[in-house]
């Protein structure tokens, strides 16, 4: 990202990258000039970049509906690097700005969403602001196991307002990993009911 910024005269302006293109695949193509890419993939050829697979969270978490929380690898823009790593990204910019709102669900002690027929989502919570411009995730060993946040899958968020971050366990907490030279604590669990 820093190399892209330097080449485009936007050093220190992380928003500039995310606002430079219209879609995730174009962003990935632009960033790929700074990476050692073996294959760029979009929805039409995603199988060449690992295909569809599921990623477990760093520990067993309720998805709010009584199942274990998992993530599906993004399919619109992915790169296979020459070392076998998979990388994908997503812009969160809206209407030319790095600001949007999202619904933050309130959960009970078991991690389930709390019903509220009067809310716009049908569940208790509130709308919160986000200043993230975008995110980059990578799977260090491609589609090979364990495919778990904090073990081989990590994320980084970017914004001018909040900087470059990976400080929470639910995206692998790279800040912790780099500061302590060890991975975060993870749980081994199976997909299915929470």
C-alpha positions in Angstrom: 0.0 0.0 0.0 2.9 2.4 0.8 4.5 1.6 -2.6 1.2 2.4 -4.3 0.9 5.7 -2.4 4.4 6.7 -3.2 4.0 6.0 -6.9 0.7 8.0 -7.0 1.9 11.0 -5.0 -0.4 10.2 -2.0 2.1 9.2 0.7 0.2 8.8 4.0 -3.2 9.1 2.4 -4.7 5.7 2.7 -8.1 6.9 1.5 -6.7 7.8 -1.9 -6.2 4.1 -2.8 -9.7 3.1 -1.9 -11.3 6.1 -3.7 -9.1 5.6 -6.8 -11.2 2.9 -8.5 -14.9 1.9 -8.9 -14.8 -1.7 -7.9 -12.8 -4.3 -5.9 -11.3 -6.0 -8.9 -10.0 -2.8 -10.4 -8.5 -2.0 -6.9 -6.9 -5.4 -6.8 -5.4 -4.9 -10.3 -4.0 -1.6 -9.2 -2.5 -3.0 -6.0 -1.2 -6.1 -7.8 1.5 -4.0 -9.5 3.1 -3.8 -6.1 2.9 -7.6 -5.4 4.3 -10.8 -6.8 1.1 -12.1 -8.3 0.7 -15.4 -10.0 -3.0 -15.1 -10.8 -5.7 -12.4 -10.5 -9.2 -13.7 -10.2 -12.7 -12.4 -10.3 -16.1 -14.2 -10.1 -15.6 -15.8 -13.5 -12.3 -17.6 -12.7 -12.3 -17.7 -8.9 -11.4 -21.4 -9.0 -7.9 -20.5 -10.1 -7.5 -18.6 -6.9 -8.6 -21.1 -4.4 -12.3 -21.2 -5.2 -15.0 -21.1 -2.5 -14.0 -22.1 1.0 -15.0 -21.3 4.6 -12.9 -19.6 7.2 -13.5 -20.2 10.9 -13.3 -17.4 13.5 -10.5 -17.4 16.0 -12.8 -19.0 18.6 -16.2 -20.5 18.7 -18.6 -17.5 18.4 -22.4 -17.5 17.9 -23.4 -15.9 14.6 -26.4 -14.5 16.3 -28.7 -17.2 15.0 -27.4 -20.2 16.9 -24.7 -21.4 14.5 -21.0 -21.0 14.7 -19.8 -17.8 13.1 -17.8 -18.4 9.9 -16.7 -16.3 7.0 -16.8 -17.0 3.3 -13.8 -15.9 1.3 -14.7 -12.9 -0.9 -15.3 -13.9 -4.5 -15.2 -10.6 -6.5 -11.5 -9.8 -6.2 -8.7 -12.2 -5.2 -5.1 -12.7 -6.0 -3.0 -15.9 -5.8 0.6 -14.8 -5.0 3.6 -16.6 -6.3 4.3 -18.0 -2.7 0.8 -19.6 -2.6 -0.7 -16.9 -0.4 -4.3 -15.8 -1.2 -5.1 -12.1 -0.8 -8.5 -10.4 -1.2 -9.7 -6.9 -0.6 -12.9 -4.9 -0.3 -13.7 -1.3 -0.4 -16.0 0.2 2.2 -16.0 3.7 0.5 -19.5 5.0 -0.2 -20.4 8.0 -2.4 -16.8 9.1 -2.8 -16.0 9.1 1.0 -14.6 6.7 3.6 -17.6 7.0 5.8 -20.6 4.7 6.2 -22.9 3.4 8.9 -23.6 -0.2 9.9 -25.9 -2.0 12.2 -24.3 -3.1 15.5 -26.4 -6.0 16.9 -27.0 -6.3 20.7 -26.5 -9.9 21.8 -27.6 -11.9 24.8 -25.2 -13.8 27.1 -25.1 -16.7 24.6 -24.3 -14.4 21.7 -27.7 -14.6 20.1 -29.4 -11.6 18.5 -32.2 -10.1 20.7 -35.4 -9.8 18.8 -36.9 -6.3 18.5 -39.8 -5.9 16.0 -39.6 -2.1 16.2 -36.0 -2.0 14.9 -35.2 -1.8 11.1 -33.5 -5.2 11.3 -35.9 -7.0 13.6 -33.2 -7.2 16.3 -31.9 -4.9 19.0 -28.9 -2.8 18.2 -28.0 0.6 16.9 -26.5 2.2 13.8 -22.9 3.1 14.2 -20.4 5.1 12.0 -17.4 3.6 10.3 -14.5 5.5 8.8 -12.8 2.5 7.3 -12.1 2.9 3.6 -11.4 -0.7 3.0 -9.8 -4.0 4.1 -7.2 -6.5 2.9 -7.4 -10.1 4.1 -4.8 -12.8 3.3 -4.6 -16.5 3.9 -0.9 -17.3 4.4 -1.0 -20.9 3.0 -3.8 -20.5 0.5 -6.7 -23.0 0.7 -4.8 -25.4 3.0 -6.0 -25.9 6.6 -6.6 -24.6 9.2 -8.3 -21.7 7.4 -8.9 -19.9 10.7 -8.6 -16.2 11.6 -5.6 -15.7 13.8 -3.8 -18.9 12.6 -3.4 -18.5 8.8 -6.0 -15.8 7.9 -5.5 -12.2 8.9 -7.1 -8.9 8.0 -6.0 -5.2 8.0 -8.3 -2.2 7.8 -7.3 1.2 6.3 -8.5 4.7 6.8 -7.0 8.2 7.2 -9.1 8.7 10.3 -8.1 5.5 12.1 -4.8 4.5 10.3 -3.8 1.0 9.3 -5.2 -1.4 11.9 -5.3 -5.1 12.8 -5.9 -4.7 16.5 -8.9 -7.0 17.1 -8.8 -10.8 17.4 -11.7 -11.2 15.0 -9.4 -10.2 12.1 -6.3 -11.9 13.5 -4.8 -9.0 15.5 -1.6 -8.6 13.5 -0.5 -5.8 15.8 -0.4 -8.4 18.7 1.4 -11.0 16.5 4.1 -8.6 15.4 4.6 -7.1 18.9 4.8 -10.5 20.6 6.2 -12.7 17.9 3.4 -15.2 18.5 -0.1 -15.9 17.2 -3.2 -15.0 19.2 -4.9 -17.7 21.2 -7.4 -19.7 19.0 -9.9 -22.5 19.6 -10.2 -25.7 17.5 -13.9 -26.2 16.9 -16.3 -27.6 14.2 -18.7 -25.7 12.1 -22.4 -26.1 12.9 -24.7 -25.3 15.8 -23.3 -23.1 18.5 
